[in-house]
Amino acid sequence: MDRPLPAINGYTKSDGKSLKIIGGSASGGVKLVVNPKKIKSLKDVKGKKIATPQLGNTQDVAFLNWIADQGWKVDAQSGKGDVTVVRTDNKITPDAFKSGSIDGAWVPEPTASKLVAEGGKAILDESTLWPDKKFVITNIIVSQKFLKAHPKVVEAVLKGSVAANKWINANPTEAKAAANKQLEADSGKALKANVLDPAWSSITFTNDPLASTLNTEAAHAVKAGLLEKPDLKGIYDLTLLNKVLKADGDSAVDAAGLGTS
Protein backbone atom coordinates (compact mmCIF):
# COMPACT_ATOMS: atom_id res chain seq x y z
CA MET A 1 0.00 0.00 0.00
CA ASP A 2 1.16 3.53 -0.67
CA ARG A 3 -0.12 7.09 -0.85
CA PRO A 4 -0.59 8.61 -4.31
CA LEU A 5 2.19 11.21 -4.40
CA PRO A 6 4.95 8.95 -3.01
CA ALA A 7 4.00 6.45 -5.72
CA ILE A 8 4.23 9.19 -8.34
CA ASN A 9 7.63 10.28 -7.02
CA GLY A 10 8.93 6.71 -7.00
CA TYR A 11 7.74 6.11 -10.54
CA THR A 12 9.09 9.34 -12.02
CA LYS A 13 12.44 9.30 -10.23
CA SER A 14 13.10 5.80 -11.61
CA ASP A 15 12.09 6.86 -15.13
CA GLY A 16 9.08 4.61 -14.93
CA LYS A 17 11.03 1.49 -13.97
CA SER A 18 10.45 1.01 -10.24
CA LEU A 19 6.80 0.24 -9.57
CA LYS A 20 3.32 -0.24 -10.89
CA ILE A 21 0.01 0.68 -9.31
CA ILE A 22 -2.02 -2.50 -9.61
CA GLY A 23 -5.15 -1.71 -7.65
CA GLY A 24 -7.10 0.67 -5.50
CA SER A 25 -7.60 0.49 -1.77
CA ALA A 26 -9.36 3.52 -0.32
CA SER A 27 -10.90 6.87 -1.11
CA GLY A 28 -11.62 9.88 1.08
CA GLY A 29 -11.01 10.31 4.79
CA VAL A 30 -9.31 13.73 4.69
CA LYS A 31 -10.67 16.80 6.49
CA LEU A 32 -9.80 20.33 7.48
CA VAL A 33 -10.34 20.47 11.24
CA VAL A 34 -10.00 23.79 13.08
CA ASN A 35 -10.25 25.42 16.47
CA PRO A 36 -13.81 26.81 16.29
CA LYS A 37 -12.92 29.62 18.68
CA LYS A 38 -10.35 30.97 16.23
CA ILE A 39 -11.84 29.93 12.89
CA LYS A 40 -15.56 30.35 12.31
CA SER A 41 -15.62 29.87 8.55
CA LEU A 42 -13.33 28.90 5.67
CA LYS A 43 -12.40 32.52 5.01
CA ASP A 44 -11.01 32.74 8.56
CA VAL A 45 -8.28 30.21 7.65
CA LYS A 46 -6.34 33.13 6.16
CA GLY A 47 -3.69 34.30 8.62
CA LYS A 48 -3.85 31.12 10.70
CA LYS A 49 -1.44 28.23 11.36
CA ILE A 50 -2.65 25.00 9.76
CA ALA A 51 -0.80 21.68 9.97
CA THR A 52 -0.28 19.12 7.23
CA PRO A 53 1.54 15.80 7.68
CA GLN A 54 4.67 16.49 5.62
CA LEU A 55 6.07 18.78 2.93
CA GLY A 56 4.93 17.48 -0.45
CA ASN A 57 2.76 14.68 0.86
CA THR A 58 -0.73 14.07 -0.51
CA GLN A 59 -2.58 16.18 2.08
CA ASP A 60 0.03 18.95 1.98
CA VAL A 61 -0.40 19.30 -1.78
CA ALA A 62 -4.20 19.22 -1.49
CA PHE A 63 -4.14 22.00 1.09
CA LEU A 64 -1.71 24.11 -0.95
CA ASN A 65 -4.00 23.70 -3.95
CA TRP A 66 -7.04 24.71 -1.91
CA ILE A 67 -5.18 27.78 -0.63
CA ALA A 68 -4.32 28.78 -4.20
CA ASP A 69 -7.96 28.35 -5.22
CA GLN A 70 -8.88 30.91 -2.55
CA GLY A 71 -6.55 33.41 -4.21
CA TRP A 72 -4.12 33.33 -1.29
CA LYS A 73 -0.35 33.06 -1.61
CA VAL A 74 1.92 30.64 0.28
CA ASP A 75 5.53 29.69 -0.41
CA ALA A 76 5.31 25.92 -0.75
CA GLN A 77 8.79 25.19 0.62
CA SER A 78 8.71 27.38 3.72
CA GLY A 79 4.96 27.23 4.29
CA LYS A 80 4.89 30.98 4.89
CA GLY A 81 2.36 33.34 3.39
CA ASP A 82 -1.31 34.24 3.72
CA VAL A 83 -1.65 30.97 5.64
CA THR A 84 1.17 29.43 7.67
CA VAL A 85 1.46 25.77 6.71
CA VAL A 86 3.08 23.80 9.53
CA ARG A 87 4.41 20.38 8.58
CA THR A 88 3.77 18.17 11.60
CA ASP A 89 3.80 14.41 12.04
CA ASN A 90 0.25 13.08 12.49
CA LYS A 91 1.32 11.46 15.76
CA ILE A 92 1.98 14.81 17.40
CA THR A 93 -0.63 16.95 15.61
CA PRO A 94 -3.30 16.36 18.31
CA ASP A 95 -0.89 17.57 21.02
CA ALA A 96 0.05 20.61 18.93
CA PHE A 97 -3.66 21.33 18.48
CA LYS A 98 -4.37 21.01 22.20
CA SER A 99 -1.46 23.30 23.08
CA GLY A 100 -2.65 25.96 20.64
CA SER A 101 0.53 25.98 18.59
CA ILE A 102 -1.60 25.29 15.50
CA ASP A 103 -5.09 26.54 14.71
CA GLY A 104 -6.14 23.54 12.68
CA ALA A 105 -4.98 20.77 10.37
CA TRP A 106 -5.65 19.31 6.94
CA VAL A 107 -5.18 15.66 7.80
CA PRO A 108 -6.31 12.10 7.07
CA GLU A 109 -8.24 9.83 9.39
CA PRO A 110 -8.08 8.95 12.19
CA THR A 111 -6.10 12.12 13.02
CA ALA A 112 -8.98 14.31 11.83
CA SER A 113 -11.45 12.62 14.17
CA LYS A 114 -8.94 12.75 17.03
CA LEU A 115 -8.84 16.54 16.63
CA VAL A 116 -12.64 16.71 16.62
CA ALA A 117 -12.66 14.66 19.83
CA GLU A 118 -10.33 17.29 21.31
CA GLY A 119 -12.83 20.06 20.57
CA GLY A 120 -12.01 20.75 16.93
CA LYS A 121 -14.58 21.24 14.18
CA ALA A 122 -14.38 19.72 10.71
CA ILE A 123 -15.24 22.60 8.37
CA LEU A 124 -14.28 20.96 5.10
CA ASP A 125 -14.27 17.37 3.86
CA GLU A 126 -11.86 17.07 0.93
CA SER A 127 -14.22 14.67 -0.82
CA THR A 128 -16.57 17.60 -1.52
CA LEU A 129 -13.89 19.10 -3.79
CA TRP A 130 -13.82 16.06 -6.11
CA PRO A 131 -16.20 14.75 -8.80
CA ASP A 132 -18.55 12.14 -7.30
CA LYS A 133 -16.80 12.87 -3.96
CA LYS A 134 -14.15 10.28 -4.81
CA PHE A 135 -10.37 10.65 -4.83
CA VAL A 136 -7.53 8.21 -4.31
CA ILE A 137 -5.98 8.14 -0.86
CA THR A 138 -4.25 4.73 -0.93
CA ASN A 139 -3.18 2.41 -3.75
CA ILE A 140 -1.79 -1.11 -4.03
CA ILE A 141 1.65 -1.00 -5.62
CA VAL A 142 4.25 -3.60 -6.55
CA SER A 143 7.78 -3.46 -7.86
CA GLN A 144 7.94 -4.16 -11.56
CA LYS A 145 10.64 -6.75 -10.95
CA PHE A 146 8.42 -8.70 -8.53
CA LEU A 147 5.36 -8.38 -10.78
CA LYS A 148 7.26 -9.83 -13.71
CA ALA A 149 8.79 -12.66 -11.68
CA HIS A 150 5.74 -13.60 -9.58
CA PRO A 151 2.48 -12.71 -11.36
CA LYS A 152 0.57 -15.55 -9.66
CA VAL A 153 1.55 -14.26 -6.23
CA VAL A 154 0.45 -10.75 -7.17
CA GLU A 155 -2.83 -12.09 -8.51
CA ALA A 156 -3.39 -13.94 -5.24
CA VAL A 157 -2.81 -10.72 -3.30
CA LEU A 158 -5.35 -8.93 -5.47
CA LYS A 159 -7.87 -11.74 -4.99
CA GLY A 160 -7.44 -11.30 -1.26
CA SER A 161 -7.85 -7.53 -1.51
CA VAL A 162 -10.99 -7.77 -3.64
CA ALA A 163 -12.49 -10.34 -1.25
CA ALA A 164 -11.57 -8.21 1.77
CA ASN A 165 -13.15 -5.07 0.29
CA LYS A 166 -16.32 -7.00 -0.51
CA TRP A 167 -16.52 -8.27 3.06
CA ILE A 168 -15.74 -4.85 4.55
CA ASN A 169 -18.48 -3.16 2.54
CA ALA A 170 -20.99 -5.92 3.33
CA ASN A 171 -20.11 -6.07 7.03
CA PRO A 172 -19.06 -2.55 8.11
CA THR A 173 -19.65 -3.03 11.84
CA GLU A 174 -17.68 -6.25 12.06
CA ALA A 175 -14.95 -4.86 9.80
CA LYS A 176 -14.58 -1.75 11.92
CA ALA A 177 -14.27 -3.83 15.08
CA ALA A 178 -11.72 -6.15 13.47
CA ALA A 179 -9.64 -3.22 12.24
CA ASN A 180 -9.64 -1.64 15.69
CA LYS A 181 -8.64 -4.92 17.30
CA GLN A 182 -5.71 -5.22 14.90
CA LEU A 183 -4.76 -1.59 15.55
CA GLU A 184 -4.67 -2.36 19.27
CA ALA A 185 -2.48 -5.41 18.64
CA ASP A 186 -0.09 -3.39 16.46
CA SER A 187 0.11 -0.18 18.48
CA GLY A 188 -1.02 -1.22 21.94
CA LYS A 189 -3.99 1.14 21.87
CA ALA A 190 -7.39 0.87 20.26
CA LEU A 191 -9.32 3.90 19.02
CA LYS A 192 -12.23 5.15 21.13
CA ALA A 193 -15.67 5.02 19.55
CA ASN A 194 -15.89 8.81 19.23
CA VAL A 195 -12.80 8.66 16.99
CA LEU A 196 -13.25 5.31 15.28
CA ASP A 197 -16.87 5.74 14.18
CA PRO A 198 -16.56 9.05 12.28
CA ALA A 199 -13.15 8.10 10.88
CA TRP A 200 -14.45 4.82 9.51
CA SER A 201 -17.59 6.34 8.01
CA SER A 202 -15.59 8.90 6.01
CA ILE A 203 -13.45 6.31 4.20
CA THR A 204 -14.61 4.28 1.19
CA PHE A 205 -12.87 0.97 0.55
CA THR A 206 -12.63 0.39 -3.19
CA ASN A 207 -10.86 -1.75 -5.77
CA ASP A 208 -10.92 1.14 -8.24
CA PRO A 209 -7.61 3.07 -8.14
CA LEU A 210 -9.48 6.19 -9.33
CA ALA A 211 -6.71 6.84 -11.83
CA SER A 212 -8.05 10.14 -13.13
CA THR A 213 -7.76 11.64 -9.64
CA LEU A 214 -4.12 10.54 -9.39
CA ASN A 215 -3.44 12.56 -12.52
CA THR A 216 -5.17 15.56 -10.94
CA GLU A 217 -3.20 15.19 -7.70
CA ALA A 218 0.01 15.20 -9.74
CA ALA A 219 -1.14 18.38 -11.50
CA HIS A 220 -1.76 20.00 -8.13
CA ALA A 221 1.79 19.17 -7.03
CA VAL A 222 3.14 20.69 -10.24
CA LYS A 223 1.02 23.80 -9.69
CA ALA A 224 2.45 24.13 -6.16
CA GLY A 225 6.00 23.92 -7.49
CA LEU A 226 6.72 20.67 -5.65
CA LEU A 227 6.91 18.39 -8.69
CA GLU A 228 8.11 18.75 -12.24
CA LYS A 229 5.45 17.79 -14.75
CA PRO A 230 5.59 13.98 -14.72
CA ASP A 231 5.04 11.45 -17.47
CA LEU A 232 2.72 8.98 -15.78
CA LYS A 233 1.98 6.89 -18.83
CA GLY A 234 2.32 3.27 -17.78
CA ILE A 235 2.20 3.83 -14.01
CA TYR A 236 -0.84 1.54 -13.86
CA ASP A 237 -1.03 -2.13 -14.73
CA LEU A 238 -4.59 -3.19 -13.97
CA THR A 239 -4.47 -6.38 -16.03
CA LEU A 240 -4.49 -8.76 -13.08
CA LEU A 241 -7.00 -6.72 -11.09
CA ASN A 242 -9.46 -6.69 -13.97
CA LYS A 243 -8.95 -10.44 -14.42
CA VAL A 244 -9.86 -10.95 -10.75
CA LEU A 245 -12.83 -8.59 -10.96
CA LYS A 246 -14.16 -10.31 -14.08
CA ALA A 247 -13.92 -13.72 -12.41
CA ASP A 248 -15.82 -12.26 -9.46
CA GLY A 249 -18.56 -10.89 -11.69
CA ASP A 250 -17.58 -7.27 -11.16
CA SER A 251 -16.96 -4.48 -13.65
CA ALA A 252 -13.47 -3.68 -14.87
CA VAL A 253 -11.72 -0.50 -13.68
CA ASP A 254 -10.05 2.07 -15.89
CA ALA A 255 -6.49 3.43 -15.92
CA ALA A 256 -7.55 6.82 -17.37
CA GLY A 257 -5.01 6.54 -20.16
CA LEU A 258 -2.16 5.87 -17.76
CA GLY A 259 -2.06 2.11 -18.11
CA THR A 260 0.51 -0.27 -19.48
CA SER A 261 0.25 -0.47 -23.25
N, C-alpha and C positions, 0 to 999 in steps of 0.2 A: 504494500500500500504506500502511496505517496501523495503529497499535495500537488496541485497543478503546476505552480510556477517552479518548484524544484525539479519536477520532471522535465519541464521545458528547458531549464538551464542545463540539466544533464544531457539532454538530447542535442542541444545546439552546441555546447562546448565540446562535444565529441564528434562534431560534424555528422550527426545523425547515426552514429555507430554504437552507442552505448545501450540503449534501452528501447522498449516498445511499450506503449500503453495498450493493454489487451482487454481491459474491461472497466466498467464503472463500479462504484462502491456506494457513494453517498452524495446527496445534494443538500444544500441549505445549511442551517444551523449557525449562522453568523449574524450578530446583532450589534448595534451601537447602544451601549448602556451608559447612562449618565447620572450624575448627582442631581436629583430634581430640584434641590435648593439653589443650585448654581446655573442649571440649564433647564429652561422651561419649554423651549421649542428648538427645532433644528437650527434656526438662525442664530440662536444663542451659543452654538458651538464655536463660532468665530471668537478668537481671543482666548480660548480655553486650552487646557492641556489634556490631550486625548491619547491613550495608549494603544499601540498595536503590538503584535507578538515579536516582530523582528523586521529590520530593514529589508525591503524587497520581498517579504513573504506574501502569500496570497491575500491575507487580510490587510496588510500594509498597503499593497497596491490598490486594493478596492477602495480603501479609505482615501488615499491620495487622489484617486480618480473622482470620487464623490466630492472632495474638496474643490477640485478643478471645475466640476460641473456647477458648483455654487458661485463660481467667478472669483474664488479666493486664491491667493498665491502662497505656496509653501515650497521651500527648497527641499527636494526629496532626500538628499543625503544628510543634511543636518536636522531636518524636521522642523526648522524654524520658519515662521511666516505668520500669516493671518490666523493660523491654528498651530499650536505647538504639538508636533507628533512625537510622542515619547515611546521609544522601542523598549518594551518590558516583557520579560518572560512570563508566559501565562501563569506559571506557578506562583509568582509574586505579585501579579496584578491585583488580586483581591486585597492584599495587605496595603499596597500603594493606594488603592481606592479608599480603604478605611482610614488611612492616615491623612488623606486629603492632598497627597502629592500629585495626584492626577484627578481630573474632573470627570473622566469617563473613559471608555475603551471600546474600540471596534474589534471584537474578538469572537472566536468560535465557541461552541458549546464544549464542555459544560461551564467554561469560565464565565460566559455571559449570564447564565442563570445563577452562578455563585455571586456575581455582583448584584443581581436583583435581590437575592436573599439577604444581602448586606445593606439593603435600602436603596439600591439603584433603580433606575427606570429605563426599560428598553423603549427608545423613541424611534428606532428604525430597524426593521428586519431587512437584511440585504436581499432576500428573495424577492421583495417587492420591486426591486430595481431591474429584474430580469424578466424576459419573456416567459410566460407560463409559470413564473415564480420558481424556475429551475436553473441551477448553475452548479458546475462541478466543484466539489470540495475535496473529494478523495478518489483516486484512481487505483486500479491494479496494474502494476508495471512488472516487467521481467527484463533481464538482460538479454540482448539479442543472441549472445553466445549460448545461453542456457535454453532459450526458446528453440534454437536450431538443433541443439543436441538432444533435448528431452521434450519434444512436443506432446507426448502422451502424458507426461507428468504435469505439464502446464494445463492440458485439457482437463485432467483430473481435478486440479485446483479450481478451475473455472466451473466445473460441475458442482463442486462443493460450495462455491460462492453463490451460484445461481440457486441451489437448493436452500442455502442458508437465508438468502434474501426472501425467497418464497415463504419460508417458515416464519421469518421475522414479521413480514407484512401480514401474514395470516394469524399470527399469535403475538400481537404487540405487548400484551401484559407479561406473558411468560418470557418473551425475548428481553424485555427491559429488566426483569428480575435476574435473568441469567447473566446479562451483561454487567449488572451491578455486582453480582456475586463474583464474577471473574475479576472485575476492577478491584474488589476488596482483596482477593487472593494475590493480585499483582502488586498492589500499592499499599495494602494493609489498612485501607480505609474505603468504605463504601460511601456512595453519595446519598445525602438525605433526600427524602421525597420531594421537598420544596425546590431542590436543584435538579434531581433526576427527571421528574415528570415533565417540566417545561422544556428541558434540554432535549429529551427524547422526542417529544412531540414536534419539535422544530426541524428534525432531520428526516430526510426521505432516503430510504435504502433502495438503491436501484442498480440494475445491471448495465443500464445505458450510461456510457461515459460522457454524454452530453458534449460531444466534440466541438460543436459550434461555439459553446461558451468558453472552452479552453482557448480558442482562437481569439475571442474577445478579451479574455484575461491577459493574454500575451500583448494585445494591442494597448491595453491600459498600462502595462508595464513600460512599453515603448513610449507612450505618451508622457509618462512620469519621468522619463529619462533614466530608468533603471535597467533597461534591456535594449540592445540593438535589435532592429527588426529581424525576427527569426524566420528561417525557412522550416516550417513544421510539416512539410509534405513527407509522409511516411512515418510520422510519429506513432500512428495507430496501426495495429494489426489485429483486427477484430474477427479474423477468419475462424479461429477456434471458438470464440465466444458465440458467434452466430451459428456455428455447427451445434453447439450445446443447446442454444435457445431453440433451434429448429427441432431438435430431437425431443425437446420438452414441450413442444407445441406453442412456443412463444414467437413473437415477431422479431425479426432481425433488427439490429441497431446500426446506426449510420456513422461513418467517420467524417462527415462534413467536408469531404474532399481532401482529408489529411491522412488517408489510409495508405497502406502498402499497395503498390501497383500490382 
